[in-house]
Amino acid sequence: MKTRLLSRLMTLALLCGISGSWAQETFKIGLILPMTGQSASTGKQIEAAARLYMAQNGSTVAGRKIELIVKDDGGVPDATKRIAQELVVNDKVGVLSGFGLTPLALATAPIATQSKTPMVVMAAATSSITEASPFIVRTSFTLPQCAVAMGDWAPKNGIKRVVTLVSDYGPGIDAERYFKERMQLNSAQVVESLRVPLRNPDFAPFLQKVRDLKPDALFVFVPSGAGAAVMKQFLERGMDKAGIKLIGTGDLTDDDQLNDMGDGALGVVTSHHYSAAHPSALNKKFVEAFKKANNGLRPNFMAVGGYDGMRVIYESLKNTKGGQGGGEAMLAAMKGQIFESPRGQIYIDAQTRDVVHNIYLRKVEKKDGQLYNVEFDVIKDMKDPGKSK
Ligand code: VNL
């Protein structure tokens, strides 16, 4: 009898001890990004945005100190996967986040599933990613969202014959397919679909082919960081003078590079979820604070995916009183979040765990001597068109 009481008391003491230390224990967020290699700008933008979010919102949430662990995967899927494993097993992170490219997110998905760790995808944008693990939540965007918007806009604006040029992997193939389907639906055509390699692409031979085909427009998807090279070669070959318009998803006129592309970029129309010129009070504050903290660097859509991803993690921690209930409880608290982002209103669809937001049509214009994607039309609250197939 006595020993029973004693053991009960001991259990109670142990429980109190655990919950006492629980509140003080740091909550670790693993942020895996390409900080080197072809997609280094994506890593830089997202890390800067995550740090800005923490500076603005404090580094203690629901009584837990937040530790951000940033790791460079160099854009190599095997590295992403290995780092994720180490972060889960050794560092005991509560959330995995980042994922600059689709293959990096796909390689890590099984680890999120096995360890029941929420995985916040802040950059990668192939439609199917969220289906690779029930623990994935996305704050970036999807290519079908942008491609469908452009497939509606172009035919209405006299663009009936188009050649597509995309990077030959997940997001490019999504962009190509959804743009083409939408064009056909609108009685317009894609006369040729060209795919360029993701690594070290040479656009020249492809652009020569486009010139010969003489379409009304060339539709382009290349990942963030590659747009300036396409723009340069497009202009060097005098494609614009030959009457071929340049259109695409907003990755092409990426805010990270746009201002250095020169006046040749003026007039290019793209569809995307974020422009640094988005005219909301919240965005103006965001852009200003981001520039101030990063030597004048303009935030791009990657930064916004990272910033919003941190918001989703912070709110989930608040709503679970510091992550009580573990990964599954935190995941549940991420689903259905609705809030104002620098891009406009967004929400995380509770069923698909994917982002729902506005897609804007934008045209490159000069404002105060700088090039910007100026929004002129909007499709509100667009879900990922890839999810209904
Ligand atoms: C992806 C999609 C990457 C869009 C991007 O930039 C981008 C991807 C690095 O899913 O791999 O702009």
Residues whose N, C-alpha, C, O or C-beta is under 5 A from the ligand:
A	BS01	VNL	S39 T42 G100 L101 T102 A123 A124 A125 T126 P171 V222 P223 S224 D251
